[in-house]
């Protein structure tokens, strides 16, 4: 599967969100690959290889009815991926 740009929003309960963050943290700690869920309307997963160092970014936007917290992670691709 080749994905150039991937972004989606999905509502989750607090427990579901916590489970997702724990799963992502465990995958990052293992340090091989990160498997992310596809949007609910599509089947499958997105699998991306991990690398170090990981750049992190957090952006908080406070609006009238919503608070948005965007987390960004970035790392270099290895040479074998750049086919």
DALINJO-V57998 format. One line per field, one symbol per residue. ss: DSSP state (~ for helix, > for strand, _ for the rest). psi: psi as a letter, one per 30 degrees, with the letter a starting at -180 (. if undefined). burial: + if it has 16 or more other ideal C-beta (glycine too) atoms within 10 Angstrom, else -. A space follows every 10 residues. Layout:
ss: ???
psi: ???
burial: ???
This chain:
ss: __________ ___~~~~~~~ ~~~~~~~~~~ __>>>>>___ ____>>>>>_ ____>>>>>> >>____>>>> >>>>____~~ ~__
psi: kkjekkklkk klleeeeeee eeeeeeeeee gelkkkkllf fllalkkkkl lllkkkkkkk kjaeflkkjk kkkklkklef fh.
burial: ---------- ---------- ------+--- ---+------ -------+-+ ---------- ---------- ---------- ---
